[in-house]
Amino acid sequence: MKKLTLTFCALFALLVVAPALYADDGPEKYSGKEKEVMQPAPPVCDIYRAHEWDLDIWGAFMFSANTGHNHFDKSRDSEGELNADPFSPDTDPFTFDYGTGLTTFPIQGQNPRERINLGPYSKDALMGRDDTFGGGVDVKYFWSRYFGAGLEGLGLAAKSNFAGGGLVTLTARYPFGRFAPYITGGIGFIDGGAQIYTFFNEKDIVPGDESTEKEYLTYDPV
């Protein structure tokens, strides 16, 4: 009887102690200082947002639609005078400066310097050259995730001076993930530049003395 009682006591103790031992050795053992708290992952950053400023800077290269230039006769006669003289023999009653629109020295004898426009030298009417470089900048503000407005400027190195333009733009976009197609339109202007013209010039080194006349061609912007 005593053996049976001892056997039951041993089994009872084993049933009580075994779960505790298993719990001490298992993976779910935590102390108050060692417990790790898992935080949720932060949301993915949206690269297309409302109240967003965009700045773009770029380089540009222009291809002229009207390339090349017009050729003018630079040869001279036996007396050294230009064959391109539009009033040969020299009987022009006045000189009209196409560049300024002014008629000067209406009497030939009082005209120490003649300047006659022979026509365009460059075929390109804006840049005065075939191809050129430039650059631009664009600033946009998106008041919503899908719509924005901006200002765009473009500058090009013309033959004689600076040429460029400006544009006021309205932009729409449709973001999906990390990509978004853009549609941009606007209204603007272009200004500057010039077309290069050939001028025949005749200058009296000594005013009133035709024997000191000098004839030459110049290429000036108009």
C-alpha positions as CSV (number, residue, x, y, z in Angstrom):
1,M,0.0,0.0,0.0
2,K,2.8,2.4,0.8
3,K,4.5,1.6,-2.5
4,L,1.3,2.4,-4.3
5,T,0.9,5.7,-2.5
6,L,4.5,6.7,-3.2
7,T,3.9,5.8,-6.9
8,F,0.9,8.1,-7.1
9,C,2.7,10.9,-5.4
10,A,5.6,10.6,-7.8
11,L,3.3,10.7,-10.8
12,F,1.5,13.7,-9.5
13,A,4.7,15.6,-8.9
14,L,5.9,14.8,-12.4
15,L,2.6,16.0,-13.9
16,V,2.9,19.3,-12.0
17,V,6.6,20.0,-12.5
18,A,7.0,18.9,-16.2
19,P,4.9,21.7,-17.8
20,A,6.9,24.3,-15.7
21,L,10.2,22.8,-16.8
22,Y,9.0,22.8,-20.5
23,A,7.9,26.4,-20.2
24,D,11.3,27.5,-18.8
25,D,13.1,25.9,-21.8
26,G,10.7,26.9,-24.6
27,P,10.9,29.8,-27.1
28,E,8.2,31.8,-25.3
29,K,10.3,32.7,-22.3
30,Y,10.3,36.4,-21.7
31,S,11.5,38.6,-18.9
32,G,10.2,42.1,-18.3
33,K,13.4,43.6,-19.7
34,E,14.0,41.3,-22.7
35,K,10.5,41.5,-24.3
36,E,10.7,42.8,-27.9
37,V,7.9,45.0,-29.1
38,M,7.3,44.8,-32.9
39,Q,6.4,48.1,-34.5
40,P,4.4,48.3,-37.8
41,A,6.4,49.2,-40.9
42,P,6.1,52.8,-41.9
43,P,4.1,53.6,-45.0
44,V,5.9,53.9,-48.4
45,C,6.9,57.5,-49.2
46,D,4.7,59.0,-52.0
47,I,6.9,60.8,-54.5
48,Y,4.0,62.6,-56.1
49,R,2.4,64.9,-53.6
50,A,0.2,68.0,-53.3
51,H,2.0,71.3,-52.5
52,E,5.1,70.2,-54.4
53,W,7.7,72.4,-56.1
54,D,9.6,71.0,-59.1
55,L,12.7,72.5,-60.6
56,D,14.2,71.4,-64.0
57,I,17.3,72.7,-65.7
58,W,18.4,71.4,-69.1
59,G,20.7,72.1,-72.1
60,A,19.4,72.7,-75.7
61,F,20.6,72.4,-79.2
62,M,18.7,74.2,-82.1
63,F,18.6,72.9,-85.7
64,S,17.8,75.7,-88.1
65,A,15.0,75.1,-90.6
66,N,16.7,77.5,-93.1
67,T,20.3,76.6,-93.3
68,G,23.2,78.2,-95.2
69,H,23.5,81.8,-96.4
70,N,23.2,83.8,-99.6
71,H,26.3,84.5,-101.7
72,F,27.3,88.0,-102.8
73,D,29.8,89.1,-105.3
74,K,33.0,90.0,-103.5
75,S,35.1,90.5,-106.7
76,R,36.5,93.9,-107.7
77,D,37.0,95.5,-111.1
78,S,40.3,96.7,-112.6
79,E,40.0,99.9,-110.6
80,G,39.6,98.0,-107.3
81,E,35.9,98.9,-107.0
82,L,33.4,96.2,-105.8
83,N,31.4,94.7,-108.6
84,A,28.6,94.4,-106.0
85,D,28.1,98.2,-106.1
86,P,24.3,98.6,-106.7
87,F,24.9,102.0,-108.3
88,S,27.7,101.5,-110.7
89,P,28.6,103.8,-112.2
90,D,28.3,105.9,-109.0
91,T,25.2,107.9,-109.8
92,D,23.1,107.2,-106.7
93,P,21.2,110.4,-105.7
94,F,20.8,109.3,-102.0
95,T,21.6,106.6,-99.6
96,F,18.9,104.7,-97.7
97,D,20.0,102.8,-94.6
98,Y,17.7,99.8,-94.3
99,G,18.9,99.0,-90.9
100,T,17.7,102.3,-89.4
101,G,15.1,103.3,-91.9
102,L,16.7,106.7,-92.4
103,T,17.5,108.5,-95.6
104,T,20.7,110.5,-95.1
105,F,22.7,112.9,-97.3
106,P,20.2,113.3,-100.1
107,I,22.8,115.1,-102.3
108,Q,25.5,112.7,-103.5
109,G,28.2,115.4,-103.2
110,Q,27.4,115.8,-99.6
111,N,27.5,112.1,-98.8
112,P,30.8,111.0,-97.4
113,R,29.5,107.6,-96.5
114,E,27.0,105.4,-98.5
115,R,25.4,102.3,-97.0
116,I,23.1,100.2,-99.1
117,N,21.3,97.0,-98.0
118,L,22.0,94.2,-100.5
119,G,19.7,91.7,-98.9
120,P,19.8,88.9,-96.3
121,Y,23.1,87.1,-95.9
122,S,21.8,84.4,-93.5
123,K,18.8,82.4,-94.5
124,D,17.8,81.8,-90.9
125,A,15.6,84.8,-89.8
126,L,16.0,84.4,-86.1
127,M,19.4,83.0,-85.1
128,G,21.5,84.3,-88.0
129,R,23.3,80.9,-88.1
130,D,22.6,77.3,-88.9
131,D,22.8,75.6,-85.5
132,T,23.4,76.8,-81.9
133,F,23.4,75.8,-78.3
134,G,21.4,77.1,-75.4
135,G,19.6,76.0,-72.2
136,G,16.5,76.5,-70.1
137,V,14.9,76.3,-66.7
138,D,11.4,75.3,-65.6
139,V,9.7,75.8,-62.3
140,K,6.4,74.2,-61.4
141,Y,4.1,74.2,-58.4
142,F,1.6,71.3,-58.0
143,W,-1.3,72.5,-55.8
144,S,-2.7,69.0,-56.0
145,R,-1.3,65.5,-56.7
146,Y,-2.6,65.7,-60.3
147,F,-2.4,69.4,-61.4
148,G,0.3,72.1,-61.4
149,A,1.3,75.4,-63.0
150,G,4.7,76.8,-63.9
151,L,7.0,79.1,-65.7
152,E,9.5,78.0,-68.4
153,G,12.3,79.9,-70.0
154,L,14.7,79.0,-72.9
155,G,17.7,80.9,-74.2
156,L,19.8,80.4,-77.3
157,A,23.1,81.9,-78.5
158,A,22.2,83.8,-81.7
159,K,24.8,85.1,-84.1
160,S,24.5,88.8,-83.0
161,N,22.7,88.8,-79.7
162,F,20.7,86.7,-77.2
163,A,17.4,85.0,-78.3
164,G,15.0,83.2,-76.2
165,G,11.4,82.7,-75.0
166,G,9.2,82.2,-72.1
167,L,6.2,80.0,-71.5
168,V,3.4,79.9,-68.9
169,T,2.4,76.2,-68.4
170,L,-0.4,74.1,-67.0
171,T,0.6,70.5,-66.3
172,A,-1.5,67.4,-65.6
173,R,-0.2,64.0,-64.4
174,Y,-1.5,60.7,-63.3
175,P,0.8,58.9,-60.8
176,F,0.7,55.1,-60.4
177,G,3.4,53.7,-58.2
178,R,6.7,55.3,-58.9
179,F,5.7,56.4,-62.4
180,A,3.5,59.2,-63.8
181,P,2.8,60.4,-67.4
182,Y,2.8,64.2,-67.8
183,I,0.8,66.4,-70.2
184,T,1.9,70.0,-70.4
185,G,0.6,72.9,-72.4
186,G,0.8,76.7,-72.3
187,I,1.2,80.0,-74.0
188,G,4.4,82.0,-74.4
189,F,6.6,84.2,-76.6
190,I,9.9,84.3,-78.4
191,D,12.1,87.3,-78.8
192,G,15.6,88.5,-79.6
193,G,17.9,87.3,-82.4
194,A,18.2,88.8,-85.8
195,Q,18.7,88.1,-89.5
196,I,22.1,89.0,-90.9
197,Y,22.1,91.3,-93.9
198,T,24.9,92.2,-96.3
199,F,25.5,96.0,-96.7
200,F,27.5,97.7,-99.4
201,N,29.5,100.6,-97.9
202,E,31.3,103.4,-99.6
203,K,33.2,105.8,-97.4
204,D,35.2,108.9,-98.4
205,I,38.4,108.9,-96.3
206,V,38.6,112.7,-97.1
207,P,35.0,114.1,-97.2
208,G,34.2,115.4,-100.7
209,D,37.2,113.8,-102.3
210,E,35.9,110.9,-104.4
211,S,39.5,109.7,-105.1
212,T,39.8,108.6,-101.5
213,E,36.6,106.5,-101.6
214,K,36.8,103.0,-100.0
215,E,34.2,100.3,-100.8
216,Y,33.6,97.3,-98.6
217,L,30.9,94.9,-97.5
218,T,29.7,94.4,-93.9
219,Y,27.4,91.8,-92.4
220,D,25.1,93.3,-89.8
221,P,22.0,92.2,-87.9
222,V,18.6,93.6,-88.8
